[in-house]
Amino acid sequence: MQNNKSIYSWALYDWANSTYATTVMAGFFPLFFKTYYSVDVDATASTAYLGFANSISSFIIVLLAPLLGAIADAGSIRKRFLFLFAYLGILMSATLSLVTEGQWELAAFIYVLGNVGFMGSNTFYDGLLSCVSTEKNVDFVSGLGFALGYLGGGILFGINVLMLQNPTFFGLENEV
């Protein structure tokens, strides 16, 4: 069954989760990993470690995907698993703020768990599309989520770039 509240809630989830993809995965974690978390590590090795972290998180999802897909298709606990994986990603993102300079191993471990949370939650998020849309409006609903995801991710990314360029304006002492 479909209603506007469900459609907009579903689409706004994409608004929120795309901020992780743009800000953490694509934008700033790689930068912080190289210049802060692995400051004393050779640049080539640091790049390799980050690549390994991305590969490990993807491999974990590849192993879990059949099970997660079956749970998502069953539907009765779909939202609970979405929340579980989303909270894992949220918790790991927040935990990164506790990692200090030079702790690249811990940062990579937390990043792997955050990616698993992000990718796992997307499995259940995608599975909810059929619950919030009809055959007639599925393209509109999917497109709305896609558009809001780009908008949300882009806005936060822009704010984060401003924060990096003007840290004192945001109450930060200096650049990382």
N, C-alpha and C positions, 0 to 999 in steps of 0.2 A: 504494500500500500504506500502511496506517495502523498506527501503534503509539503507545502512550501518550507515549513520549519525544518523538516528533515533534509530537504534539498540544500537549503542554505547552510545548515550545520555541516553537512557532508562537504560542501564546497569550501567552507571556511577552514575545515581541517587541512585542506590542501594549502590554504593561505599560510597556516601556521607551520606545517611540516616542511614546506619548501624553504623556509628560513634556515632550517638546519642544512639542507642541501647546498644552498648558496653561500651561507655564512661560514659554516663549519667545514663541510666537505670540500667545497670548491674554492672558497675564498681565503679564510684566515687560519684555519688549523694548519694547512701546509706551510704557511708563512711562519706562524708561531713555532711549529715543530722544528723548522730549520734554524730559526734565529734565537729561540728561547729554550724550548725543551731539550733540544740536542745541540746546544751552543758549542760544546767542546768536542763534537763528533765531526769527522771529516764530512764535507758536503755530499760527496758521492754516497758514502755509507748512510748518511741521514736520509737521502732520497730513497735509497734502497729499503731502509727500515719503514718509511712511510708507505712505500709500495707493498711491502710485506703485510703491513697492517690492513691496507685496503683489500689485498688478496685474501687474507685470513677471514676478514668479516664477510666478504662475498662467498667464500667457500663454506662458512658456517651456514649462511642462508641457503646456499645450494643444497646442503645436506638436509636442512630443516624444511625446505620448500614443499616437498611432497606431503609431509605431515601437516604443515601450516595450511597448505591448500585444501587438504581434506577437512580440516577443522573449519576453515573459512566457508567451504561449500556446505558443511553441515548446518551452519548458521545459528544454532541455538546459543553458542557461547562466543560468537564472532566479536561482539563489542567488548567482552571481557578481555579477549586476547589482544584486540587493538589497544585497549588501555594498558595492558601489561607491557606490551612492547613499546608503546609510546612513552610510558613512564620510565622504562629502562633508558630510552634515548634521552629523555629530559634529565633524568638523574645523572647520567654520565656526562651530559653537556655541562651541567652545573658543577660536577665534580672536577672537571678540567680546571676550574678556577683555583682549586686547591693544590694543583701540581706546581711545583717550583722549578726554577731554572735548572737545567741539566738533568731532569728526571725523565728522559725520553722514553725509557722502558714503561714507566707508569703511564705516561701520556699516551703512548701507543696502545697499551692494554685498555685504557678507558675509552679511547677512540674506537677500538674494535667493538667493544660492547655497545657504545653509542650507535655505531653503524648498524649493528645487529638489531638494536631497538628500532632504528629508523626504517630499515628495510623490512623487518618483520611486521611492523605496524602497517606498512604500505600494502602488504599482502591482504590484511583484513580490511583496510580502507577500500581497496579496489573491489573486494568481495561485497562490500555494502552498496555499491553502485546499483545493482539490480534491486536492492531493497528500497532505495529512495527514488527510483525513477521508473518510468513505464517504457515499454517498447517505443512508444511515440516520442518521448522526450529524453531518451537516454543520451543522445548526442548533445543536446543542450546542457543537460546536467553535467556530463563529463567535461564539456568545453568550459562551463562555468568554473568548475574546480580547477581545471588546467590554467585558465586565465587568472583566477584569484591566486593560485600558487605562484605564478610568475610575478604578479603584482606584489604579493606579500614578501616573497624572497628578494625582489628587486629593491623594495623600499628599505628593508632592514639592511641589505648589503650597502645601499647608499648611505644610510645612517652610520654604519660601521666604518665606511671609508672616511666619512667626515670625522668620526671619533679618532681615527688613526692620524688624520691630518691635523686636527685641532683638539688634542686631548684636554687642554686646560679649559676650553669652552664647555666640555662635558664634566668638569670637576675631576679630571684625572691628572695625576702629577706629571706624567710624561709618556712618550711613546714606549712601547715594549721593545 
